[in-house]
Amino acid sequence: MKKVVKERKDIAFHIVLYPLPMHKNAYEKTKAIMCEKSMTMLEDAFDGKPIPKATCDTKIIDENIKLAEKLGINGTPALIFPDGTLNPGPRDAASIIQWFDNK
């Protein structure tokens, strides 16, 4: 995502945190990240660094899980493009940019 945004200022991402049950402590980590609305904490989590406990009682993660189930998303990452196209799995920056260029 960082590479795409660096290269193309007209492309933005909306990150929806969706913790998978197979990842230990993912639910609590995503809840803490949402409470703080912190990109730094998100990046720390991806880097395997410790994340402080949640400082609020948010239901947004539960709502995200329900939305993912409704949309048939069962893994991460998953990209949903503006036209509703669902692309499960990782994508490199070039393929994301190419998708936009072809629309």
C-alpha positions in Angstrom: 0.0 0.0 0.0 2.8 2.4 0.9 4.4 1.9 -2.5 1.1 2.5 -4.3 0.3 5.7 -2.4 3.9 7.0 -2.9 3.7 6.5 -6.6 0.0 7.4 -7.1 -1.5 10.3 -5.1 -4.9 9.6 -6.7 -5.2 6.1 -5.1 -6.1 5.7 -1.4 -6.8 2.8 0.9 -9.4 2.3 3.5 -8.1 -0.2 6.0 -10.6 -2.4 7.8 -9.1 -4.5 10.5 -10.2 -8.1 10.3 -8.5 -10.4 12.9 -8.3 -14.0 11.9 -8.9 -16.5 14.7 -5.7 -18.4 13.8 -3.6 -15.5 14.8 -2.9 -15.4 18.5 -4.1 -12.2 20.2 -5.2 -10.7 16.9 -8.6 -9.7 18.1 -7.2 -7.8 21.1 -4.5 -6.2 19.1 -6.9 -4.9 16.4 -9.2 -3.6 19.2 -6.3 -1.7 20.7 -5.3 -0.3 17.3 -8.9 0.9 16.7 -9.1 2.5 20.1 -6.0 4.6 19.4 -6.7 5.0 15.7 -2.9 4.5 15.3 -1.1 3.6 12.1 2.1 3.3 14.2 0.5 0.6 16.3 -0.8 -1.2 13.2 2.7 -1.2 11.7 4.2 -2.3 15.0 1.7 -5.2 15.1 2.7 -6.2 11.5 6.3 -6.1 12.6 5.6 -8.4 15.6 6.2 -5.7 18.2 4.1 -5.7 21.4 0.8 -3.7 21.3 -0.6 -2.2 24.5 -4.0 -3.4 25.6 -7.2 -1.6 24.4 -8.1 1.6 26.1 -11.7 1.7 25.1 -14.7 -0.6 24.6 -15.2 -0.6 20.9 -17.5 -2.9 18.9 -16.0 -2.0 15.6 -13.9 -5.2 15.3 -17.0 -7.3 15.9 -18.8 -5.3 13.2 -15.8 -5.8 10.8 -15.9 -9.6 11.4 -19.6 -9.7 10.6 -19.0 -7.6 7.5 -16.3 -9.9 6.3 -18.5 -12.9 6.8 -21.3 -11.2 4.9 -19.0 -10.4 2.0 -17.5 -13.9 2.0 -14.0 -12.8 3.1 -12.2 -15.4 5.1 -8.6 -14.3 4.8 -6.3 -11.4 4.8 -5.2 -9.4 3.0 -8.3 -8.8 0.8 -8.7 -5.8 -1.5 -12.1 -4.6 -2.5 -11.8 -2.2 -5.5 -14.2 0.7 -6.1 -16.3 -1.3 -8.5 -16.8 -4.0 -5.8 -14.3 -6.5 -7.2 -12.9 -8.6 -4.4 -9.3 -9.6 -4.7 -8.2 -12.0 -2.0 -4.6 -12.4 -1.1 -1.6 -10.1 -1.5 -1.0 -8.0 -4.5 2.1 -6.1 -5.5 2.0 -2.4 -6.1 2.3 -2.7 -9.9 -0.8 -4.9 -10.2 -2.8 -2.6 -8.0 -1.8 0.4 -10.1 -2.5 -1.5 -13.3 -6.0 -2.3 -12.2 -6.7 1.4 -11.8 -5.1 2.2 -15.1 -7.3 -0.3 -16.9 -10.5 1.1 -15.5 
